[in-house]
Amino acid sequence: MRAVVYKSTGSWYITKTPEGKVYHSRIKGIFKIDGITSTNPLAVGDEVNIEPENELEDTAIITEIYPRRNYIVRQSPANKRQHHIIAANIDQALMMVTLKEPRTSQGFIDRFAATSEAYHVPPVIVFNKTDLYRKKEQEKLKELTDIYTGIGYPVLTMSVEKLEGIEAVKDLLKDKTTLLSGHSGVGKSSFINAVFPSLRLKTQDVSGWSGKGLHTTTFAEMHDLPGGGRIIDTPGMREFGMVDISRQELSHYYPEMRKLISDCQFNNCLHINEPGCAIKKALDEGQIHIERYISYCNILDTINEKEY
């Protein structure tokens, strides 16, 4: 019977049928999917076929995985040469960021956005904890909002603590499967609890001495939302390592660069020092924001071309 993976805990998976019956399932044999070498053969959101093994204990064997509509990966925390599939079959990736307690860097946002673009998952950026922002953070918020809305990304602001702006974010989730991601401590679980209190997710404060979030979600887990839709809560990430993106491809995942690439003099232009570069020309004319270009260059420097 057909089912969807709602949680992975290593060797066992929590799967749910369309009728809502939950099974604790395990894999039969070894799956090699689409030529992807990953640390996890199955991910939350995968559609699978299961065969009930023990009805009394609600256990089942996963015998097949159906083709993925899309998926999103990150660099494996344990091995930088391996992939870790975060989730599959998702409609949008909602990245929750904060400019204070903890601070999310623009580089982190841009890595996430580029990865979402690469795997055909529309990104949404939500700034949380706006009640903590003073003049410096408010100015940065306006700058970043202008940058990302100018690119075409939806940008929302909210304060879960003050219950401000959360309804607009909640409306985005209706009838969609949404990947929720961001640093530890940005308020992912607090947001879910505020709008869907029946889920009762664990939350934890930001560590006072380091300003970094403490991990409360150990494994990615999908939850059905009252009123329609699903949300996938993911472990907080300190870094977002990109995989399977070559130096030549990277600019294709910056929408403001992608539309100009064909105007470059050379078709293998990396937009650094090459003559006749349309990207550098647009940068000089203010069509591309300098901060986005800097993050592009920084990411480019981290990609080892020998791996491709």
C-alpha positions in Angstrom: 0.0 0.0 0.0 1.1 3.6 -0.6 2.3 5.7 2.3 4.4 8.9 3.0 7.4 9.1 5.2 6.7 11.5 8.1 9.8 10.9 10.2 13.2 9.2 9.8 15.1 8.1 12.9 17.9 6.2 11.3 16.9 2.6 10.5 13.2 3.1 11.2 10.7 5.4 9.5 7.3 6.6 10.6 5.0 6.3 7.5 1.4 7.2 7.1 -1.2 6.0 4.6 -3.7 8.2 2.9 -6.3 7.0 5.4 -4.1 8.2 8.3 -2.9 4.9 9.6 0.6 5.1 11.0 3.2 2.3 10.6 6.7 2.0 12.0 8.5 0.9 8.8 12.0 -0.3 7.8 13.7 -0.8 4.5 13.9 -4.1 2.7 17.3 -4.3 1.0 19.3 -1.3 -0.2 17.8 1.5 -2.2 19.9 3.4 -4.8 17.7 6.3 -6.0 18.3 8.4 -9.2 22.1 7.8 -8.9 22.1 9.9 -5.7 24.7 8.8 -3.1 23.4 10.1 0.2 23.7 9.3 3.8 20.0 8.7 4.0 18.3 6.6 1.2 14.8 7.8 2.3 13.8 11.3 3.4 10.7 12.9 5.0 8.2 13.5 2.3 9.1 10.5 0.2 6.2 8.4 -1.2 6.8 4.7 -0.7 5.1 1.4 -0.9 4.8 -0.6 2.3 3.8 -4.1 3.2 2.4 -4.5 6.7 4.6 -6.9 8.7 2.8 -7.1 12.0 -0.7 -5.5 12.2 -0.7 -5.8 16.0 2.5 -3.8 16.3 1.8 -1.6 13.3 5.1 -2.5 11.7 5.8 -2.6 7.9 8.4 -3.2 5.3 9.2 -0.5 2.7 9.5 -2.3 -0.6 9.6 0.6 -3.1 10.1 4.4 -3.3 8.1 6.3 -5.9 9.8 8.9 -8.2 10.4 12.2 -6.4 8.9 15.4 -7.7 11.8 17.3 -6.2 14.1 17.1 -3.2 16.6 19.3 -1.4 19.9 18.3 -0.1 22.7 19.7 2.1 26.3 18.7 2.7 26.4 15.8 5.2 27.5 17.1 8.6 29.6 14.0 9.1 31.2 13.8 5.7 31.6 16.8 3.5 31.8 14.6 0.4 28.4 13.0 1.0 24.9 14.4 0.7 22.1 14.4 3.2 18.6 14.7 1.7 16.6 17.1 3.9 13.2 16.4 2.4 11.4 15.4 -0.7 8.2 16.3 -2.7 7.9 19.8 -1.2 6.1 22.9 -2.5 8.1 25.6 -0.9 11.1 26.1 1.4 10.4 28.6 4.2 13.6 29.9 5.7 13.2 31.5 9.1 16.0 34.0 9.9 16.7 36.4 12.7 19.0 39.5 12.8 19.4 39.1 16.6 19.6 36.3 19.1 20.9 34.5 17.0 22.0 36.5 14.0 21.6 34.9 10.6 24.2 35.9 8.1 23.3 36.9 4.5 25.7 34.3 3.3 23.6 31.6 5.0 20.4 33.1 3.4 22.0 33.1 0.0 23.3 29.5 0.2 19.8 28.4 1.2 18.2 30.4 -1.6 20.6 29.1 -4.3 20.2 25.5 -3.1 16.4 25.9 -3.3 16.7 27.3 -6.8 18.9 24.4 -7.8 16.4 21.8 -6.7 13.3 23.7 -8.0 11.9 24.5 -4.6 10.5 28.1 -4.3 12.1 29.8 -1.3 10.3 32.1 1.1 12.2 34.3 3.6 10.6 35.1 7.0 12.4 37.4 9.5 11.4 36.5 13.1 12.0 38.2 16.4 11.3 41.7 15.0 10.4 42.8 18.5 14.1 42.6 19.5 15.3 44.8 16.6 16.7 48.2 17.4 17.7 50.9 14.9 20.7 48.9 13.5 18.6 45.8 12.9 15.7 47.7 11.5 17.9 49.3 8.9 19.4 45.9 8.0 15.9 44.5 7.8 14.9 47.1 5.3 18.0 46.6 3.2 17.6 42.8 3.1 13.8 43.1 2.4 14.6 45.4 -0.6 17.2 43.0 -1.9 15.1 39.9 -1.8 11.8 41.3 -2.8 13.7 42.9 -5.7 14.8 39.5 -6.8 11.3 38.2 -6.6 11.3 36.2 -3.3 8.4 36.6 -0.9 9.7 38.2 2.3 7.6 38.4 5.5 8.3 39.7 9.0 6.9 38.5 12.3 7.4 38.3 16.0 6.2 35.0 17.5 6.8 36.4 21.0 4.4 39.3 20.4 2.1 37.3 18.0 2.6 39.8 15.3 2.6 38.9 11.6 2.1 35.1 12.2 -1.2 34.9 10.4 0.3 36.0 7.1 2.9 33.3 7.4 0.3 30.8 8.4 -1.7 31.6 5.3 1.3 30.7 3.2 1.3 27.2 4.6 -2.3 26.3 3.6 -2.6 23.2 1.4 1.1 23.1 0.7 4.0 20.9 1.9 6.5 23.4 3.4 10.0 22.8 4.5 10.8 24.9 7.5 14.5 25.6 8.0 17.0 28.0 9.7 19.5 28.2 12.4 18.8 26.7 15.8 17.1 29.3 18.0 15.4 31.3 15.3 11.9 30.3 16.5 10.8 27.5 14.2 9.2 25.3 16.8 7.8 28.3 18.7 6.1 29.5 15.5 4.5 26.1 14.8 3.3 25.9 18.4 1.8 29.5 18.2 -0.3 28.7 15.1 -0.8 25.0 15.6 -0.7 24.5 19.4 -2.0 20.9 19.2 1.4 19.8 17.8 3.2 20.8 21.1 6.7 20.9 19.7 9.7 21.2 22.1 11.3 24.6 22.2 14.5 25.9 23.9 16.0 29.3 24.4 19.1 30.6 22.7 22.2 29.9 24.7 23.0 33.1 26.6 26.8 32.9 26.5 27.2 32.1 22.9 24.1 33.6 21.2 23.7 30.4 19.3 20.6 28.3 19.3 20.4 25.0 21.0 19.2 22.0 18.9 15.7 20.8 19.9 14.7 19.0 16.7 16.9 15.9 16.3 15.3 14.5 13.1 13.3 16.1 10.3 9.6 15.4 10.9 6.5 16.2 9.0 3.3 17.3 10.6 -0.2 17.5 9.1 -1.7 21.0 9.6 -5.3 21.6 10.7 -7.1 23.0 7.7 -4.8 21.4 5.1 -1.2 21.3 4.3 1.9 19.8 5.9 5.0 21.3 7.5 8.4 19.7 7.8 10.3 20.8 10.8 14.1 20.4 10.4 17.0 20.3 12.8 18.6 23.7 13.3 21.6 24.2 11.1 24.8 26.1 12.0 26.0 25.9 8.4 24.4 25.1 5.1 27.0 23.2 2.9 26.1 23.1 -0.8 26.6 20.0 -2.9 26.3 19.1 -6.6 26.6 22.7 -7.7 29.6 23.5 -10.0 31.4 26.8 -10.3 30.0 27.2 -13.8 26.4 26.6 -12.6 26.3 28.8 -9.5 25.2 32.0 -11.2 22.3 30.2 -12.7 20.8 29.9 -9.2 21.0 33.7 -8.6 17.8 34.9 -10.5 19.1 38.4 -11.0 22.2 36.9 -12.7 20.5 34.1 -14.5 18.6 36.5 -16.8 21.8 38.2 -17.9 24.2 35.3 -18.3 23.5 34.9 -22.1 24.7 38.5 -22.6 28.2 37.7 -21.4 30.9 37.7 -24.0 32.1 34.1 -23.0 29.7 31.3 -22.4 32.0 30.0 -19.6 32.1 33.3 -17.8 32.4 33.1 -14.0 31.8 36.8 -13.7 35.0 37.6 -11.9 37.6 39.2 -14.2 36.4 38.1 -17.6 36.0 40.8 -20.3 32.6 41.6 -21.7 30.8 40.3 -18.5 27.2 41.3 -18.4 27.0 40.5 -14.6 29.9 42.9 -13.8 28.3 45.6 -16.0 25.0 45.2 -14.2 26.8 45.3 -10.8 28.4 48.6 -11.8 25.0 50.0 -12.9 23.4 49.0 -9.6 21.1 46.3 -11.1 22.7 43.7 -8.9 23.3 44.4 -5.3 26.9 44.4 -4.1 26.1 42.2 -1.1 24.6 39.5 -3.3 27.6 39.6 -5.6 30.0 39.3 -2.7 28.1 36.3 -1.4 28.3 34.8 -4.9 32.0 35.2 -4.9 32.4 33.7 -1.4 30.3 30.7 -2.3 32.3 30.3 -5.6 35.5 30.2 -3.6 34.2 27.2 -1.6 33.3 25.1 -4.6 36.1 22.6 -5.5 35.9 22.2 -9.2 38.0 19.0 -9.1 35.0 17.2 -7.7 33.1 17.8 -11.0 
